[in-house]
Amino acid sequence: MTEVLDRFLRYIKINTQSDEFILDRTPTTDVQWDLARLLEKELKDLGLQDVELNEQCFLTATLPATTDKKLPVIGFLAHIDTSPDFNGEGIKPQIIEHYDGGDIPLKGKAGMVLSPKEFPELSDYVGQTLITTDGTTLLGADDKSGVSEIITAMAYLLGHPEIPHGKIRVAFTPDEETGMGITHFDVDTFGADFAYTLDGGKQGELEFENFNASQATVTVHGKSVHPGDAKGVMINAQLVFMEFNAMLPIEQRPEFTAGREGFFHLLKMSEGSTEEITGIYLIRDHDAKKFDVKEALMRDAADFINRKYGQGTIEVKIKPQYRNMREKLEPVFHVVETAQQALLELGITPINNPIRGGTDGAQLSYMGLPTPNLFTGGHNFHGPYEYANLETMEKAVQVILKIIELYSK
């Protein structure tokens, strides 16, 4: 546990926030290179082979096989970027040993606490070690916990060459939080038969189903005239945008949905004026047919607005992001079944809830690399209440090693 903790604390101190509004380069932010170069050196120092950091900040390496037996090539991946949703600069982690089950003061912000009253899962960790923020930043467990766990597992295998295993490939990737970074990943060169991302949360999570996802950019063009002469002439872009938003079902907003229910999420709006305003929506649903209906509803609402106010008043551009990976995993379901067996042999109850979001594994599965997602021990991602459980992080390392062991047999 000391090793995985030391790595984690070292990595989270490096700000690696990506930028979901930069679409013309990978990585979207230069700060991601800082961690990538550190990891590149660490992998080389550990003794992994074929360590390569390419021009788009994808870092890959190989742990060679220790047996001549014909075995599948397994990949393990984690992303190095953190969310732009909250401050990621100057992270000051708090380490809470032997957690007593009470409120945890987040000492960087007066009166702010991490409380089991608000986050009941904290009660699962009484007596264990938690790593929290100080309330002024996110923590970065998404996904530096996964990075730490993969490297710790590789270090263990390098220190125990007597353990039989096939060729292992690892990758640390940029821009997962933008939903588009992994589209630049070279699956063929990576050369794994299948893989696992370590990007989940609580102990036992094994995820092989996720949202279908797209992002819609909605731009309204108004007609600005002096308000004293506005009758019958002015079109206030801000009010038209509000009218458009009201046409989307209120009950299908994130704050009113759970489980397999999809949603429309107004992610961000420009400052806006009478003349023009832009909003960005996330469209999500596990069910492909319901997802298609959501996209159609948004287009239909735009058509209505254009008929009412004139063609060109509103533009809706929908960009696909990722699809539900289950369709691609079912033909090779041994990747899920072996992971479930690994969990059970380690005394962990598998949790197979569908992801209300996505992972790089979703896109990788459609790119030809079947990739379910494993837990890392992080909670409350993307904000100041984020925390990680050290014992679960250690279990994640053991799961990686157990999966490798099972395939070696």
C-alpha positions as CSV (number, residue, x, y, z in Angstrom):
1,M,0.0,0.0,0.0
2,T,2.9,2.3,0.7
3,E,4.1,2.0,-2.9
4,V,0.8,2.7,-4.6
5,L,0.2,5.6,-2.2
6,D,3.6,7.2,-2.8
7,R,3.0,7.0,-6.6
8,F,-0.5,8.5,-6.2
9,L,0.6,11.4,-4.1
10,R,3.5,12.1,-6.5
11,Y,1.2,12.1,-9.6
12,I,-1.7,14.2,-8.2
13,K,0.6,17.1,-7.4
14,I,1.0,17.7,-11.2
15,N,-1.9,19.6,-12.7
16,T,-3.0,17.8,-15.9
17,Q,-6.4,19.3,-16.6
18,S,-7.6,18.9,-20.2
19,D,-9.8,21.4,-22.1
20,E,-13.0,20.0,-23.7
21,F,-13.4,23.2,-25.8
22,I,-10.1,22.8,-27.7
23,L,-10.8,20.6,-30.6
24,D,-7.9,21.1,-33.0
25,R,-5.0,19.4,-31.1
26,T,-4.1,16.5,-28.9
27,P,-3.3,16.9,-26.1
28,T,-5.6,19.8,-25.5
29,T,-3.3,21.2,-22.8
30,D,0.4,21.4,-22.5
31,V,0.4,20.5,-18.7
32,Q,-0.4,16.9,-19.6
33,W,3.1,16.5,-21.0
34,D,4.5,17.2,-17.5
35,L,3.1,13.9,-16.1
36,A,3.6,12.0,-19.3
37,R,7.4,12.7,-19.2
38,L,7.6,11.8,-15.6
39,L,5.9,8.5,-16.2
40,E,8.1,7.9,-19.3
41,K,11.2,8.1,-17.1
42,E,9.7,5.9,-14.3
43,L,8.7,3.2,-16.8
44,K,12.2,3.1,-18.2
45,D,13.8,3.1,-14.8
46,L,11.6,0.2,-13.7
47,G,12.8,-1.8,-16.7
48,L,9.8,-1.9,-19.0
49,Q,10.6,-2.2,-22.7
50,D,9.4,-0.4,-25.8
51,V,8.7,2.7,-23.8
52,E,7.4,5.3,-26.2
53,L,5.9,8.7,-25.7
54,N,4.5,9.9,-29.1
55,E,3.8,13.3,-30.5
56,Q,0.2,13.3,-29.2
57,C,1.2,12.4,-25.6
58,F,0.2,8.7,-25.7
59,L,2.7,6.8,-23.5
60,T,3.0,3.0,-24.1
61,A,5.3,0.3,-22.8
62,T,5.7,-3.5,-22.7
63,L,6.2,-6.0,-20.0
64,P,7.7,-9.0,-21.9
65,A,6.4,-12.5,-21.4
66,T,8.1,-14.8,-18.9
67,T,6.9,-18.0,-20.5
68,D,7.1,-19.5,-24.0
69,K,3.5,-20.7,-23.6
70,K,1.2,-19.1,-26.2
71,L,-0.9,-16.6,-24.2
72,P,-3.0,-13.5,-25.2
73,V,-1.5,-10.1,-25.0
74,I,-3.4,-8.1,-22.3
75,G,-3.5,-4.3,-22.2
76,F,-4.1,-2.1,-19.2
77,L,-4.9,1.6,-19.7
78,A,-5.5,4.7,-17.6
79,H,-5.8,8.4,-18.5
80,I,-3.4,11.1,-17.3
81,D,-5.7,14.1,-17.7
82,T,-8.0,15.4,-15.0
83,S,-11.4,17.2,-15.3
84,P,-11.6,20.9,-16.2
85,D,-14.8,21.1,-14.1
86,F,-13.0,22.3,-11.0
87,N,-9.6,23.7,-10.0
88,G,-6.8,21.2,-10.4
89,E,-3.8,23.4,-9.6
90,G,-2.0,23.2,-6.2
91,I,-3.6,20.0,-4.9
92,K,-2.9,19.6,-1.1
93,P,-4.1,16.1,-0.2
94,Q,-5.2,15.1,3.3
95,I,-4.4,11.6,4.5
96,I,-6.9,10.3,7.0
97,E,-5.6,7.2,8.7
98,H,-7.9,4.9,10.7
99,Y,-11.0,6.9,9.6
100,D,-13.4,7.2,12.5
101,G,-16.6,7.4,10.5
102,G,-17.3,11.1,11.3
103,D,-17.1,14.4,9.4
104,I,-13.7,15.2,7.8
105,P,-12.8,18.9,7.8
106,L,-11.5,20.0,4.4
107,K,-9.1,22.5,5.9
108,G,-8.4,24.7,2.9
109,K,-11.9,26.1,3.1
110,A,-13.4,27.2,6.5
111,G,-16.5,25.2,7.5
112,M,-16.3,22.7,4.6
113,V,-16.5,19.0,5.5
114,L,-16.7,15.7,3.8
115,S,-19.6,14.1,5.7
116,P,-21.1,10.6,5.7
117,K,-24.5,12.3,6.0
118,E,-24.0,13.6,2.5
119,F,-21.8,10.8,1.2
120,P,-23.0,7.6,2.9
121,E,-20.3,5.4,1.3
122,L,-17.8,6.9,3.6
123,S,-19.2,4.6,6.3
124,D,-17.8,1.6,4.4
125,Y,-14.2,2.8,5.1
126,V,-14.2,3.1,8.9
127,G,-10.8,2.1,10.2
128,Q,-9.2,2.5,6.8
129,T,-7.1,5.2,5.1
130,L,-8.7,7.9,3.0
131,I,-7.0,10.5,0.8
132,T,-9.1,13.7,0.4
133,T,-8.7,17.2,-1.0
134,D,-8.4,20.3,1.2
135,G,-11.6,21.7,-0.3
136,T,-10.0,24.1,-2.8
137,T,-9.2,21.6,-5.6
138,L,-10.3,18.3,-7.0
139,L,-8.1,15.3,-6.0
140,G,-7.2,13.7,-9.3
141,A,-8.1,10.2,-8.4
142,D,-9.8,10.2,-11.8
143,D,-7.6,8.8,-13.1
144,K,-4.2,9.0,-11.4
145,S,-5.4,6.2,-9.1
146,G,-5.6,4.0,-12.1
147,V,-2.2,5.1,-13.3
148,S,-0.7,4.4,-9.9
149,E,-2.2,0.9,-9.7
150,I,-1.1,-0.2,-13.2
151,I,2.5,0.9,-12.6
152,T,2.6,-0.7,-9.1
153,A,1.3,-4.0,-10.6
154,M,4.0,-3.8,-13.4
155,A,6.7,-3.1,-10.8
156,Y,5.6,-6.1,-8.8
157,L,5.8,-8.4,-11.8
158,L,9.2,-7.0,-12.7
159,G,10.4,-7.8,-9.2
160,H,9.0,-11.4,-9.4
161,P,10.2,-12.7,-12.8
162,E,9.4,-16.3,-11.6
163,I,5.6,-15.5,-12.1
164,P,4.5,-16.9,-15.4
165,H,2.6,-14.5,-17.7
166,G,2.3,-13.5,-21.3
167,K,3.2,-10.2,-22.9
168,I,1.5,-7.2,-21.1
169,R,1.0,-3.8,-22.8
170,V,0.3,-0.6,-20.8
171,A,-0.8,2.8,-22.0
172,F,-1.3,6.1,-20.3
173,T,-3.4,8.4,-22.5
174,P,-4.4,12.1,-22.7
175,D,-7.8,13.9,-23.0
176,E,-10.2,11.3,-21.7
177,E,-12.2,14.0,-20.0
178,T,-12.9,15.6,-23.4
179,G,-14.4,12.4,-24.7
180,M,-12.3,12.5,-27.8
181,G,-8.6,11.9,-26.9
182,I,-8.6,8.2,-27.4
183,T,-9.8,8.5,-31.0
184,H,-6.1,9.2,-31.8
185,F,-4.9,6.0,-30.1
186,D,-3.2,3.5,-32.5
187,V,-4.9,0.2,-31.5
188,D,-3.0,-1.8,-34.1
189,T,0.4,-0.7,-32.9
190,F,-0.6,-1.2,-29.3
191,G,-1.1,-4.9,-30.3
192,A,-3.2,-6.2,-27.4
193,D,-5.8,-8.8,-27.9
194,F,-8.0,-7.2,-25.3
195,A,-7.6,-4.7,-22.5
196,Y,-8.9,-3.2,-19.3
197,T,-9.2,0.5,-18.3
198,L,-8.8,1.3,-14.7
199,D,-11.1,4.3,-14.4
200,G,-13.9,3.2,-12.1
201,G,-14.9,4.0,-8.6
202,K,-15.8,1.8,-5.6
203,Q,-14.4,-1.6,-4.9
204,G,-15.9,-4.3,-7.1
205,E,-17.0,-2.2,-10.0
206,L,-16.6,-4.0,-13.3
207,E,-18.3,-2.0,-16.0
208,F,-19.0,-3.3,-19.5
209,E,-22.0,-1.1,-20.4
210,N,-22.1,2.7,-20.7
211,F,-24.0,5.6,-22.2
212,N,-24.3,6.3,-25.9
213,A,-23.1,9.8,-26.0
214,S,-23.0,12.9,-28.2
215,Q,-22.4,16.6,-27.8
216,A,-24.7,19.2,-29.3
217,T,-23.6,22.8,-30.0
218,V,-26.7,25.0,-30.2
219,T,-26.2,28.6,-31.6
220,V,-29.0,31.1,-31.8
221,H,-28.7,34.1,-34.1
222,G,-31.0,37.0,-33.0
223,K,-31.8,40.4,-34.5
224,S,-30.7,43.3,-32.4
225,V,-32.3,46.7,-32.8
226,H,-32.9,49.6,-30.4
227,P,-35.5,48.4,-27.9
228,G,-37.5,51.5,-28.5
229,D,-38.1,50.4,-32.1
230,A,-38.1,46.7,-31.4
231,K,-41.8,45.8,-32.0
232,G,-42.1,43.2,-34.7
233,V,-38.4,43.4,-35.6
234,M,-36.2,42.3,-32.6
235,I,-35.4,38.6,-32.1
236,N,-33.7,38.2,-28.7
237,A,-31.3,35.3,-29.1
238,Q,-31.2,34.7,-25.4
239,L,-35.0,34.4,-25.1
240,V,-35.1,32.1,-28.2
241,F,-32.5,29.9,-26.6
242,M,-34.6,29.7,-23.4
243,E,-37.6,28.8,-25.6
244,F,-35.5,26.0,-27.2
245,N,-34.3,24.7,-23.9
246,A,-37.9,24.6,-22.6
247,M,-38.8,22.3,-25.4
248,L,-36.5,19.6,-24.0
249,P,-38.1,17.3,-21.4
250,I,-37.5,18.6,-17.9
251,E,-37.7,15.1,-16.4
252,Q,-34.8,14.1,-18.7
253,R,-32.2,16.4,-17.0
254,P,-29.4,14.8,-15.1
255,E,-30.7,15.9,-11.7
256,F,-33.9,13.9,-12.3
257,T,-32.5,10.7,-13.8
258,A,-30.7,7.6,-12.5
259,G,-29.8,4.0,-13.5
260,R,-30.5,3.4,-17.2
261,E,-32.3,6.7,-17.7
262,G,-30.7,9.0,-20.2
263,F,-30.6,12.8,-20.2
264,F,-30.1,16.2,-21.9
265,H,-27.5,18.2,-19.9
266,L,-26.9,21.9,-20.6
267,L,-23.2,21.9,-20.0
268,K,-22.2,25.5,-20.7
269,M,-23.5,28.7,-22.2
270,S,-21.7,31.6,-23.8
271,E,-22.1,35.0,-22.2
272,G,-24.7,35.8,-24.8
273,S,-26.5,38.9,-26.1
274,T,-29.6,39.9,-28.0
275,E,-27.6,39.2,-31.2
276,E,-26.2,35.7,-30.4
277,I,-25.8,33.0,-27.8
278,T,-24.4,29.5,-27.8
279,G,-25.0,26.5,-25.5
280,I,-23.4,23.1,-25.4
281,Y,-25.4,20.1,-24.4
282,L,-24.5,16.5,-23.6
283,I,-27.0,13.9,-24.9
284,R,-26.8,10.5,-23.1
285,D,-28.8,7.2,-23.1
286,H,-27.9,3.5,-22.6
287,D,-30.6,2.4,-25.0
288,A,-29.5,3.0,-28.6
289,K,-33.1,3.6,-29.8
290,K,-33.9,6.1,-27.0
291,F,-30.6,7.8,-27.8
292,D,-31.6,8.3,-31.4
293,V,-35.0,9.7,-30.3
294,K,-33.2,12.2,-28.1
295,E,-31.0,13.4,-31.0
296,A,-34.1,13.6,-33.2
297,L,-36.0,15.6,-30.6
298,M,-33.3,18.2,-30.4
299,R,-33.3,18.6,-34.2
300,D,-37.1,18.8,-34.3
301,A,-37.0,21.5,-31.7
302,A,-34.6,23.5,-33.8
303,D,-36.8,23.0,-36.9
304,F,-39.7,24.4,-35.0
305,I,-37.7,27.5,-33.9
306,N,-36.6,28.1,-37.5
307,R,-40.1,27.8,-38.8
308,K,-41.3,30.3,-36.2
309,Y,-38.5,32.9,-36.4
310,G,-37.0,32.2,-39.9
311,Q,-34.5,29.8,-41.3
312,G,-31.0,30.2,-39.8
313,T,-32.2,31.5,-36.4
314,I,-30.9,28.4,-34.7
315,E,-28.2,25.9,-35.6
316,V,-27.8,22.5,-34.0
317,K,-24.5,20.6,-34.6
318,I,-24.4,17.2,-33.0
319,K,-21.0,15.5,-32.7
320,P,-20.9,11.7,-31.8
321,Q,-18.6,11.0,-28.8
322,Y,-18.9,7.3,-27.9
323,R,-21.3,4.3,-28.0
324,N,-22.3,1.6,-25.5
325,M,-19.5,-0.9,-25.4
326,R,-21.6,-3.9,-24.4
327,E,-22.4,-4.6,-28.1
328,K,-18.7,-5.1,-28.8
329,L,-17.9,-7.0,-25.6
330,E,-20.6,-9.7,-25.8
331,P,-18.8,-11.7,-28.6
332,V,-15.7,-11.8,-26.4
333,F,-17.3,-12.0,-23.0
334,H,-14.5,-13.9,-21.5
335,V,-12.8,-10.5,-20.8
336,V,-15.7,-9.8,-18.5
337,E,-16.0,-13.3,-17.0
338,T,-12.3,-13.5,-16.3
339,A,-12.4,-10.2,-14.5
340,Q,-15.4,-11.4,-12.5
341,Q,-13.5,-14.5,-11.5
342,A,-10.5,-12.5,-10.4
343,L,-12.8,-10.4,-8.2
344,L,-14.4,-13.4,-6.6
345,E,-11.1,-15.2,-6.0
346,L,-10.0,-12.1,-4.1
347,G,-13.1,-12.0,-2.0
348,I,-14.6,-9.0,-3.8
349,T,-18.3,-8.9,-4.8
350,P,-18.6,-7.8,-8.5
351,I,-20.7,-4.7,-9.1
352,N,-22.0,-4.6,-12.7
353,N,-23.9,-1.3,-12.8
354,P,-24.0,0.5,-16.2
355,I,-21.8,3.5,-16.3
356,R,-23.7,6.8,-16.3
357,G,-20.9,8.3,-18.4
358,G,-18.2,6.8,-20.5
359,T,-14.6,5.6,-20.4
360,D,-12.0,5.3,-23.1
361,G,-12.8,1.6,-23.1
362,A,-16.1,2.4,-24.9
363,Q,-14.4,3.9,-27.9
364,L,-11.6,1.4,-27.8
365,S,-14.1,-1.4,-28.0
366,Y,-15.5,0.1,-31.2
367,M,-11.9,0.6,-32.5
368,G,-11.3,-3.2,-32.3
369,L,-9.9,-3.5,-28.7
370,P,-12.5,-5.0,-26.3
371,T,-12.0,-3.0,-23.1
372,P,-14.2,-3.2,-20.0
373,N,-13.5,-1.0,-17.0
374,L,-12.3,-1.8,-13.5
375,F,-12.5,0.0,-10.2
376,T,-9.8,2.3,-8.8
377,G,-11.0,3.3,-5.4
378,G,-11.9,6.9,-6.1
379,H,-15.2,8.7,-5.2
380,N,-16.9,12.0,-6.0
381,F,-14.9,12.7,-9.1
382,H,-14.5,16.2,-10.6
383,G,-14.9,18.3,-7.5
384,P,-13.7,19.3,-4.1
385,Y,-15.4,16.4,-2.3
386,E,-13.3,13.8,-4.3
387,Y,-11.5,11.2,-2.2
388,A,-9.8,7.8,-2.6
389,N,-9.6,4.8,-0.4
390,L,-6.1,3.3,-0.1
391,E,-7.2,-0.2,0.7
392,T,-9.3,-0.3,-2.4
393,M,-6.4,1.0,-4.5
394,E,-4.3,-1.9,-3.2
395,K,-7.1,-4.3,-4.1
396,A,-7.1,-2.8,-7.6
397,V,-3.5,-3.7,-7.9
398,Q,-4.3,-7.3,-6.8
399,V,-7.1,-7.5,-9.4
400,I,-4.7,-6.6,-12.2
401,L,-2.3,-9.3,-11.0
402,K,-5.1,-11.9,-10.6
403,I,-6.4,-11.3,-14.2
404,I,-2.9,-11.8,-15.5
405,E,-2.5,-15.0,-13.4
406,L,-5.8,-16.4,-14.7
407,Y,-4.9,-15.8,-18.3
408,S,-1.5,-17.4,-17.8
409,K,-3.4,-20.6,-16.9
